[in-house]
């Protein structure tokens, strides 16, 4: 959405309820003379519009953020799987250098230790045992784009065969900050913009990995 267009929408929507309230009050407050009545309406509408602008503007900003994220969700939220056969008891190295602060593991990491996934072992990059891993889950945080109103971030998950470097599966988690609202979509939050998400916790990444290791479906 164009920055100027969004600003115009915010101003217009903030002014509408204020104008309606002023017109209602004008019927209650009796003022002599048409010119005096018009001045009172204009001044009152301006004051009420200014008072309404922060709350209405923030709400519209959030709504516009969800609308802004929608086409990106359609393009990126569904994961891709290229595994040609099931992979059993794989060893996995997880590389997250650009995702978490030093010394802190991502919240979704614990879910990858679920034995149902079928991993033989899971190691973080930097662990000497990780160098012998068959697969690598490479996770990078990037800024998809930024403008005056929105910043769209992505966590990009790529499951790689360490021998060949081939991407076996790929998925993304996206979010946009719009005013006080944050909308998510992706492999941890689903394919539609939502403010209700467990990401970076939850089992979304575990489900992505389990599905990748299962091989072709159908």
C-alpha positions as a printed Julia matrix, in Angstrom:
218×3 Matrix{Float64}:
   0.0     0.0    0.0
   1.31    3.44  -0.91
   2.52    5.38   2.15
   0.56    8.52   1.24
  -2.59    6.52   0.54
  -2.46    4.84   3.93
  -2.0     8.18   5.67
  -5.03    9.58   3.85
  -7.15    6.6    4.88
  -6.15    7.01   8.52
  -7.09   10.68   8.51
 -10.39   10.06   6.74
 -11.49    7.29   9.08
 -10.53    9.31  12.13
 -12.54   12.29  10.88
 -15.75   10.39  10.07
 -16.83    9.42  13.63
 -15.78   12.82  14.91
 -17.89   14.58  12.29
 -20.91   12.42  13.05
 -20.59   13.14  16.76
 -20.37   16.88  16.14
 -23.47   16.86  13.96
 -25.34   15.0   16.68
 -24.25   17.52  19.3
 -25.2    20.38  17.01
 -28.8    19.2   17.15
 -28.64   19.2   20.94
 -26.75   22.45  21.48
 -28.84   25.33  20.22
 -26.82   28.25  18.82
 -28.29   31.4   17.35
 -27.24   32.25  13.8
 -26.18   29.96  10.99
 -22.61   31.31  10.8
 -22.05   30.83  14.52
 -23.44   27.31  14.31
 -21.13   26.45  11.37
 -18.05   27.79  13.16
 -18.91   25.74  16.24
 -19.32   22.59  14.13
 -16.03   23.09  12.28
 -14.03   23.77  15.44
 -15.6    20.9   17.35
 -15.03   18.5   14.46
 -11.37   19.48  14.28
 -10.86   18.95  18.03
 -12.63   15.59  18.05
 -10.76   14.41  14.97
  -7.46   15.2   16.67
  -8.55   13.34  19.8
  -9.7    10.31  17.8
  -6.69   10.18  15.51
  -4.29    8.19  17.78
  -6.66    5.32  18.59
  -8.39    5.16  15.21
  -5.11    5.63  13.37
  -3.46    2.81  15.31
  -6.37    0.47  14.57
  -6.33    1.31  10.87
  -2.56    0.9   10.8
  -2.91   -2.6   12.2
  -5.64   -3.5    9.72
  -3.54   -2.16   6.86
  -0.58   -4.22   8.13
  -2.64   -7.41   7.88
  -3.75   -6.46   4.37
  -0.15   -5.67   3.45
   1.0    -9.09   4.69
  -1.74  -11.07   2.93
  -0.14  -11.38  -0.54
   3.22  -12.27   1.04
   1.5   -15.03   3.01
   0.12  -16.45  -0.22
   3.6   -16.44  -1.72
   5.72  -17.63   1.21
   3.63  -19.22   3.98
   3.26  -22.69   2.44
   6.43  -24.82   2.85
   8.1   -26.65  -0.03
   9.28  -30.25   0.18
  11.75  -31.87  -2.23
  12.66  -35.07  -0.36
  12.29  -38.03  -2.74
  12.29  -40.77  -0.11
  11.75  -41.03   3.64
  14.78  -40.21   5.76
  15.02  -42.33   8.9
  17.21  -41.71  11.97
  19.02  -38.76  10.45
  21.49  -36.67  12.41
  20.79  -32.96  12.21
  22.87  -29.83  12.7
  20.95  -26.64  13.46
  22.55  -23.36  12.41
  20.84  -20.21  13.7
  23.56  -17.56  13.78
  21.37  -14.78  12.38
  18.23  -15.66  14.35
  19.05  -15.58  18.06
  21.25  -13.59  20.36
  24.48  -15.19  21.49
  23.92  -17.8   24.16
  20.16  -18.11  23.65
  18.53  -21.04  21.88
  15.39  -20.39  19.79
  12.14  -21.36  21.51
  11.21  -23.85  18.78
  14.43  -25.84  19.26
  13.03  -27.91  22.16
  10.19  -29.19  19.96
  12.73  -30.75  17.56
  13.79  -33.16  20.29
  10.44  -34.95  20.1
  11.25  -38.61  19.28
   8.21  -38.77  16.99
  10.15  -36.69  14.43
  12.58  -39.58  13.96
  15.96  -37.9   14.4
  18.86  -39.99  15.62
  20.62  -36.94  17.04
  20.32  -33.14  17.04
  23.27  -30.8   17.49
  23.77  -27.05  17.41
  26.38  -25.59  15.1
  29.65  -25.31  16.98
  29.24  -28.65  18.71
  32.08  -30.91  17.46
  29.6   -33.77  17.01
  27.58  -31.58  14.62
  30.28  -31.85  11.95
  29.28  -35.47  11.25
  25.56  -34.67  10.86
  23.79  -35.87   7.7
  21.41  -32.89   7.47
  21.47  -29.22   8.33
  18.59  -26.98   9.32
  19.81  -23.52   8.38
  17.72  -20.67   9.8
  18.3   -17.04   8.88
  16.45  -13.89   9.85
  16.11  -11.34   7.07
  14.19   -8.14   6.46
  11.98   -8.8    3.47
  11.31   -5.09   3.02
  10.82   -1.89   4.96
   8.95    1.32   4.18
   7.6     4.32   6.08
   4.73    2.33   7.6
   5.79   -1.31   7.74
   8.72   -3.62   8.36
   8.26   -7.23   7.21
  10.68   -9.72   8.78
  11.22  -13.36   7.87
  12.76  -16.38   9.52
  13.86  -18.62   6.63
  14.18  -22.36   7.34
  16.14  -24.51   4.89
  16.73  -28.25   5.39
  19.9   -29.18   3.51
  21.68  -32.4    2.61
  25.16  -31.71   3.94
  26.89  -33.98   1.4
  25.38  -32.37  -1.7
  24.16  -28.99  -0.44
  20.73  -29.72  -2.01
  17.72  -28.07  -0.35
  15.39  -30.83   0.82
  12.7   -28.57   2.27
  12.1   -24.86   2.71
   9.7   -22.84   4.79
   9.3   -19.3    6.06
   7.73  -17.49   8.98
   6.81  -13.85   8.28
   5.56  -11.0   10.42
   4.74   -7.34  10.03
   4.78   -4.68  12.73
   2.03   -2.14  12.15
   1.42    0.36  14.94
   0.98   -1.65  18.14
  -0.07   -4.78  16.22
   2.06   -7.64  14.94
   0.65  -10.06  12.37
   2.24  -13.44  11.6
   1.91  -16.11   8.96
   4.06  -19.03   7.86
   5.12  -22.49   8.92
   4.65  -21.66  12.58
   1.47  -19.58  12.32
  -0.53  -20.8    9.34
  -1.15  -19.4    5.89
  -3.33  -16.41   6.85
  -2.28  -13.26   8.73
  -3.01  -13.64  12.44
  -2.22  -11.9   15.7
  -2.66  -15.19  17.57
   0.45  -17.35  17.23
   2.66  -19.56  19.38
   5.71  -18.76  17.24
   8.62  -18.79  18.02
   7.32  -21.44  20.41
   4.81  -24.11  19.49
   5.32  -27.16  17.29
   5.15  -25.55  13.85
   8.83  -26.06  13.07
   8.73  -29.63  14.41
   5.79  -30.41  12.1
   7.71  -28.91   9.17
  10.75  -31.07   9.89
   8.71  -34.22  10.49
   6.87  -33.74   7.2
  10.16  -33.19   5.37
  11.72  -36.39   6.74
   8.59  -38.4    5.86
   9.33  -38.09   2.13
   6.71  -37.91  -0.63
   3.08  -38.05   0.48
   0.34  -39.73  -1.53
